[in-house]
Amino acid sequence: MFNNMKVIELNEDDGVEVYNMLQRIGANENAFNNEVYGMEYERYKEWLPVQCAWARGEQLPEGYVRQWTYWLYGDSIPIGYGKLREKVTE
């Protein structure tokens, strides 16, 4: 089991450790959409700034609401993630 757990908000500098964790989580594991699964690393690096913009409420696609993505770390290793949305949507 992990001794130290922490939650860190996604940022544009997240690197290969987070990317590799996302590759181990299925595309729709536990009914959670992981759009990074199977994505090439360079595309992932382009995806990060988009997620940061969405957290600021910028560049949201139609029907989307502001959302924040957080990485769960156990002993400094990324082991999971979650998202918070500003409000419930259809």
WODA-V22299 format. One record per residue. N is the residue number from 0. RES is the residue in one letter. OMEGA is omega in whole degrees, -180 to 180 (* if undefined). Layout:
BEGIN
N;RES;OMEGA + N;RES;OMEGA
END
This chain:
BEGIN
0;M;-178 + 1;F;179 + 2;N;-176 + 3;N;179 + 4;M;174 + 5;K;179 + 6;V;-178 + 7;I;180 + 8;E;175 + 9;L;172 + 10;N;-174 + 11;E;-178 + 12;D;179 + 13;D;-172 + 14;G;-171 + 15;V;-180 + 16;E;178 + 17;V;178 + 18;Y;-179 + 19;N;176 + 20;M;-179 + 21;L;177 + 22;Q;179 + 23;R;179 + 24;I;-177 + 25;G;-178 + 26;A;-180 + 27;N;-178 + 28;E;-180 + 29;N;179 + 30;A;179 + 31;F;-177 + 32;N;177 + 33;N;-176 + 34;E;180 + 35;V;-179 + 36;Y;179 + 37;G;-180 + 38;M;176 + 39;E;-175 + 40;Y;-179 + 41;E;177 + 42;R;175 + 43;Y;179 + 44;K;174 + 45;E;-180 + 46;W;-177 + 47;L;180 + 48;P;177 + 49;V;179 + 50;Q;177 + 51;C;178 + 52;A;179 + 53;W;179 + 54;A;177 + 55;R;-178 + 56;G;-178 + 57;E;174 + 58;Q;-179 + 59;L;173 + 60;P;180 + 61;E;180 + 62;G;179 + 63;Y;174 + 64;V;178 + 65;R;178 + 66;Q;180 + 67;W;177 + 68;T;-179 + 69;Y;176 + 70;W;174 + 71;L;179 + 72;Y;171 + 73;G;-177 + 74;D;177 + 75;S;179 + 76;I;177 + 77;P;-175 + 78;I;179 + 79;G;178 + 80;Y;178 + 81;G;180 + 82;K;174 + 83;L;178 + 84;R;-178 + 85;E;177 + 86;K;180 + 87;V;177 + 88;T;178 + 89;E;*
END
